[in-house]
Amino acid sequence: MFFQASEMLFKESEKEKIKNTVVGIVGIGGIGCCIVELLTRLGFQNFKLADFDTYSESNLNRQLFATLNTLNKNKALVGKERILSINPNAKVETFETGIDLSNVRDFCRDLDILLPQADKESAKIILHKAAQEFRIPTIEASRCSIKESRWKISSTLYDYKLDIESNNYFENHHEDYKDVAFSELNQENLDYYDQRIAVFKQHLYVDLALNSPKLFSPTMEKENLMKKIQSDANFSNHTVCSVIANSAGCLAATMVLRYILGCCPKKIEQDLMYSS
């Protein structure tokens, strides 16, 4: 059914690879939704989805699976429903409490490829360490603002199946954990690390907002600015994030397909421009 429109694109052996690959996606938000949607429509049909969060009204502007019918529903369960509505033969396992040290082994078991799109930095640390431990190729998409009206999206392959030191995630992220083994991770310390990161991001958003007059008034008092940032109309939820998140998700899904077919680069980057 899924290959009727792409008979000329995939060989029989490639179709089998796509069909049998087990994909793990953590974080079914702006980027994760797009990855789930595209991989399902490409013919992937074995998934593990993890997310502790539920869809809210603030997600409606940019997250593909956020609708009036899915508000207050768990994101992983909604992702499963979406996959099965496209392909009833798909196999989907969900982890509705998200990922931590207590369940990461179960989540990673039998995975062929991992996509960590979680918001929590502790989850990303756990997942990359687990991927190194169990030699799971990992693809992570990201987006960042480089200056006003310009964003950069990227998708990076960490091929831990071949070499856990090749393109090591911890060379450029969370260097405190670079030399920490998976078995040495401590959930309490990781939770505290998340709290420190959250405080840092709040101050970072204030600095960004004060220098973005098109998004916020430059005369706004810092206290009021903080409240505005923490509201549903906050900086990170600006409408432009809809296009940016989905574009990043497209890059990641493309890399998954290229990896399965044996022609995947280590990184793809793209600049996005917009005007308001």
Secondary structure, 3 states (H helix, E strand, C coil): CCCHHHCCCCCHHHHHHHHHCEEEEECCCHHHHHHHHHHHHHCCCEEEEECCCEECHHHCCCCCCCCCCCECCEHHHHHHHHHHHHCCCCEEEEECCCCCCCCHHHHHCCCCEEEECCCCHHHHHHHHHHHHHHCCCEEEEEEEEEECCEEEEEEEEECCCCCCCCCCHHHCCCHHHCCCCHHHCCHHHHHHHHHHHHHHHHHHHHHHHHCCCCCCCCCCCHHHHHHHHHCCCCHHHCCCHHHHHHHHHHHHHHHHHHHHCCCCCCEEEEEEECCC
